[in-house]
Amino acid sequence: MIYRYDFRYTVAKFFVSIALRLNFRKLVFVGRDENVSKEKPVIFTPNHRNALIDALLVVYSTYHLKQVVFLARADIFKQKFIAWILRGMRIMPIFRIRDGKDNLDRNSEIFNNAARILKKNNPIAIFPEARHNPKQSLLPIQKAVPRIVLPTEASLGFQLNSQIVPVSIYYRDICGFLSDAYITFGTPIEVSAYRDLYNENAGQAINQLRLDLEQRLKSMVVNIQNDPIYDEYLYAIDWNGDRIAREKFSGRKDAFLQASLWIVKKLDDLFDNDRARFDTKIAAFRDACVLLKEHGLTTKDRIWRPSTGANLLARFTGLTLTAPVAFIGFLNGLFPLLISRKLQGLFKDKQFVASARYVSGLLFVPVFDLIQSLAVGFITQEWWMALTYFTAMPATFYFAVYWRKWLREGLRDVKVSRFAKQFPDKWKQVLALIHL
């Protein structure tokens, strides 16, 4: 049964965790030790922005040996082999109205299984928004979580002591490779606190728990609700996030996340309480975008920190000297790269790009490493060379990917430096326009 230990999960988690760590430049976990109990049944409720990656981050971040069971949409279980793998990774289907009204009755069995998992003191996880949302905003929270936990607690006289742990997942660049991700575990909600209300009115208790969970997540998630000017909010974070992280949240490992939350709240407060100033600031952001575009720059460029000539010289010298290693790395990883690009091209929705890239790295880099190492062994008839290549191939490929990232950043910084030197007045004007 899915609520028992499964070896497929343990094996998969080992390789998934390694690939996940390599996929990000930095993974920051906050609140794990203090907010996730090892003794009580736990329901993780993360926001859902990045398809498969979100679930993997929750699995990766669990520091104890218990195996998290996920509830996921049923349409991904259509193929038998995929369904077998998903169940091995402890993922259960949950049916939505779009899956057909007849299938909704099957959710009762799923919810009963989830209740059995909690009773065995094993953690479950469910995306309470019930669908993914690539934007930095929170969708309305649905009733699935309270519909599972409240009847389960009631059947045991609210003595199970289960906890709902809200989880915030924040990506500095949702599509970027070797970017940063912040995973925050919030203060748990004690389900037993709803006992009296549930005994009086079950429907009201379910709705109240849903509302409380929604409010808790809203306080943790970077939640841009002003959709008509959504992009301007993102510009404000791009331009001011690092500075505000240093000035207001220095010493915190999730400083950039806190800065992003602060910026969104600041703009929301201006919108509600000082509309004239808000409109002026948004107009300034748009003027800055126009100026940057005129000079081939974007909102992602570090316009506030132009590099010195000495810094650029040192960086490009290092890139030049290590270019042969990077070239070898790209050759070693040519086939995984081509397959990854092909897979990414199959998805129109950008949020699946990171998942496709991750799966490519998890599956095809090891496969082609083995194939190419065996080829080296057969060609040279020296198996020590095959073993050496087997170790060097992923290392050089990973370096090559980083090298490409450094090169792109260097070329962007050259443009920023040239702009600041050749057009100092416009550069200062842009700095004034983007400051929050």
N, C-alpha and C positions, 0 to 999 in steps of 0.2 A: 504494500500500500504506500501511497505517496507520503504519508505522515511517519513512515519509518525510515531508518538510515538507508541511503542508497550510495553504492560505491561509485556510480557514474558521476554523481555530484562532486565527490571528493577529488576524483581524477580530473574532472573538467575544471574545478575551481583552481587547482594548482596551475594549469596552463593558462587559464583565463586571467588569473591574477598577474602572472608574469607579463603577458601581452598588454594588459591594461596599464600596468605601471610604465611600460615602454611607450605607450600611446600618448601619455601626457608628460609635459615638462614638469608639472607640479600637481600633486594631489594633496589637498588639505582637508583633514577631518577634524571636526569640532563637536564636542559634546558627547562623544562616544562613551567614554568611561563613566561620566557622571549621569548620563540620561538613558542608557540602555542597560536594563537589568539582566543579570544572568540567572536569577532565580524565578522571575515572574514571566508569564506568557506575554509576548510582545507582538504588537502589530505595527509594522513600519508603514508610513503613509507618505511617500515622496511625491513631489511634483514631477511632471513628466514632460521633458523637453526633447530628449535625444534618443528616441527609439530604444534599441537594445542596450546602449551604453548606460542608461539610467539604472536599469535592473542590475547590470554587472557591477556598477559602483556600489550599490547597496550590498550585494553579495560579497564583494571584495572587502568592504569596510567592516563587516561583522568579525569581531576579534575573537569570539569564542567558537567552539567546535560544532555548535548546533547548526543544522542545515535549514536555511530560510526557504520557505515555500512561497512562491509567487502566484498571484492570480492574474492571468493575462487574457486578452480578448481571444475568443474562440476561433476566429477565422485563420489563425496561424497554425492550427492543429489539423488542417485538412489532409495533409499527406501523412501516411502512416509512419514512415521512417522519421520524419521531422517530429511528429507527435511523440514517438518513442524517445527521441533525444530530449525533447522539452520536458517530458515527465521524468526522465532521468535527472534532469537539472532541477527537478522539483517545481515545475510550473504547471498550474492547473488552469483549464479553460473557464472563462466566465462569459455567459451569453448576453448579448445586447439585443435590443429590439430589431436592429438591422439584420441580425442573424436569423430572424423569423420568430414569430410569436410562439410557435410550438416548442422552440428550443428554450424559451424562458423558464418553462417548468423544470428544466434540467438544472437550473441554478440552485434549486432546493437541495439537491444532492451535493453540489459543490459547496454550498454553505455548511451543510452538515459535516463534510470532510474537513472544512476549515475549522469548525468547532472542535472536531476530534484532535486536530493538530494543536490547538490552543490548550486543550485539556491535558495533552501530553507535555505541556510546557515547552513546545517548539515554536519558534517565531514564524509569522507569516508576513507577507508584504503585498500591498495592493495600491495601485495608483488611484487616489480618490477622485481625480478629475475624470476618470473613465476613458480618456483619450489623450493623445499626445498633443502638445502645443509648442512649436519651436520658438515662439516669441517669449520675451522676458515678461510674462504675465501669468496670472493664475486663473484658470477656468473655474466655473462654479463647482463646488465639491458635491459629489453625489452621495447616495445613502447606503452604498454597499457596505462600508465599514461598520456603521452602527447596526445595520441589519444582520451582520454576522456576530458582533461581539455582545450586543445587549441580550439577545435570546440565549446565547451560550452562557453568559453570566447568570441570567435568570434561572436557567435550568439547574444551576448549582448554588442557588441562594446567594448569588453575588459574592461567593467565597473564593472564586478563582483568582481574583486580584490581578486581572490582565490590565495591560497598559497600552495605550495608543501613543506611538512616538512619531510626531511630525518630522519630516525630513525635507530639508531644502537642498536642491542640487543646482549649482550655479556654474555656468561655463563662461570663462572670459571671452572665448571665441568658440561658438558652438560647432562650427565647421572646421576650425583650424586644427592642424596636426601639431603635436608637441605644445599644446596650449595648457592652461591651468583650469582645474576644476575644484570647486569647494563643496564639501558635503557636510551639512550641519544637522545634528540630531538635537531637536528641541526638547523642552521640558515635557515629560510624558503626561498624558491625560489619564487619570484613574477612572476606569469604567465603573467601578463600584460607587462613584459619586452620583451616578444617575439611577441608583436603585429605587429610591422613593418615587421619583418621577415616573420611572418605567412601570412600577407597580400600580400607579394611579392612571397613567395614560401612556401606553407603549408607543403610539405614533408620535406623540409630543416629545417623548424622550429621544426617539430616533432623530427627529428633526433638530432638537436642541444640541445633541452631540455632533450632528453634522455641522451646525452653525459654529459651535465652539472650535471644532477642528479647522474649519475654514478661516476663522479669525486667527488662530494660532499660526497657520501656514502663511497668511497674509503678512504677519509680522516678521516672517523669516525669509520669504521669497522676494526677489527683486520683481516688483509687480507694477508694470507700466500699464495703466488702464486708460490713459489718454491717447486712444488709438489714432486719431487724426494727426497727431504730432509725435507719434511713436519714434520715428527716426531721430527727431531732435533730442529726445531723451537719451537715446543711444549715443549721439554725438557728445552730449554733456558728460556721459560716463567715460567715453574714449578720451576726451580732452582733459578732464579734471580728476579722474579716478586715482591716478598715481599720486598726484599732489595732495589730495584730501586724505588718502590712505596714510601718507607720511605725517601730515599736519595733525590729524584728528585721531588716528587709530594706530599710531606707531607702537610697535611691540606686540601687536596682535598678529597671529599667523594668518588670520582671515581678513587682514586689513583692507584689501581691495574689495572684497565682498561687502564689508561694512561701509566702505566709501560709496559703493554703488547704491546701497540701501539709503544712505544719507542723501545722495544726489536726487534720487527719485522723490523722497519725502520733501526735500527742499523745493523742488519744482512744483510738486502737488500743493504745498502750502502757499506758494506764490500764486498758483492758479486759483486757489480758493479765496485768498485773502488780499492779494494785491495784483489784480488782473492786468493793470497797466504795465507794471514792472515785468510781469511774466511775458506779456506780448513783446515788450522791448527786448527781453533776453532771447526769446525765440527768433525774433527778426535778426538779432545779432548773430546767432548761430547760423542762420541761413546765409547771411552776408559773408560770413567766414568760409562757408562751403564754396561759395562762388569764387572767392579770392583764391582758395586752395586749388580749385579745379582749373583755374586759369593758368596755374603754374605746375600742373601735372601732379598735384598732391591730393591726398585723401584724408578723411577723418581719422584713419588708423595710423597715420604718420606721426612721429613724435616731434611735432612742430615746436613744442615748448622747450625742447632740449636738443638743439643742433650740435652735432659732433664737431670736435676740433679737427684740424688737418692732421695733427699728430695721431689722434685716436683713429681716424679713418685709415691713415697710412699703416698703422700697426695691424689693424684688423684685416686689411686687404693683403698685407704681406703674409699674415698667417693663413689666410684663405688660399693664396697662391702656392705657398709651400706645401699645404696639405691637399691640394687639388688632385695629385696623382692617387692618393689613398681614396679620395671621394670618387674618382673615376672608376677605380677598381670596385668600390662598393656598389656603384650604380650598375656596373656590368654583372656583378654577382647577383644583384636583385632585380635584373631586368624583367624576368618573367613574372615574378610577383607584382612588380610595378604595373606592367601591362594588364594583368588580370584585375588588379585593383581599380585601375582607370575604367576598364570595361564594366565592372560591377557598379561603380559609382555612376556611370552613364545610364544605367538602367532605371535610376530613380530620379523622378522629376522633383520630388520634395527634398530640399537640401538637408533636412534633419536626418535623412537616412545615409547621407554621404559618410559621416563619421563611423556609423555602424558597418557600412560596407568596407571601408578602409580597415577598420579594426579586424573584421572577420578575415579579410585577405591576409593581413599580417599574422593572425593567429594560425591560419590553416596553410597558406601557400608558402610562406617563408620557410617553415620547417620542412615541408614536403620537398621543395626545390633544393633546399640545403642538403637533404639526404640524397636526392637524385644526382645533383652535381658533384657531391663528394664521392659517390660511388663511381661516377664517370671519371673523376680524377684518379681514383684507385685503379680502374681498369686500364686507363691510358698509360699511366706511369708504372704500373705494377709495383708501386711503393705505397703500402697502406698507411705508413706513417704520414705521408703527404695527404692522403685522403682524410685522415683524422685531423691534421693541421688545418686543412681547408674547411672541414666541418665546423671547426671552432671559429675560424677567421671570417667565413662568409657572412653570418648574421652580424658580427661585430663591425665589419667594414660597411655593410649595407646600412646599419643603424647610424654609423658615423656619417655616411653620405647623405642621409636624410637630414641630419642636423646641419651638415655643411651647406646644404641647399637653403635651409632656413636662415642660417647666418648670412649667406650671400644675399638673399632677398632683403633682409633687414639692412645690410650694409648699403645696398644700392638705393633703398628708400632714404636712408640717412644722408647719403650723398646729395640727394635732391633737396632735402630739408636744409642742409648746410649751405648749399649753393643759393637757395632762396633767401636765407637769412643774411648772407653776405652781399648778394647782388641787389636785393630789394629790402634794405633794413627798415624803411618806413612801413612798407606793407606787412612785413613780418611782425613788427610791433603792433600794427593795427589788428592783425589776426589774433595775437595774444590777448589783446584787450577784448576783442569780440567773444572769444571762447571762454573767458574766465567766468566762473560761477561763484 
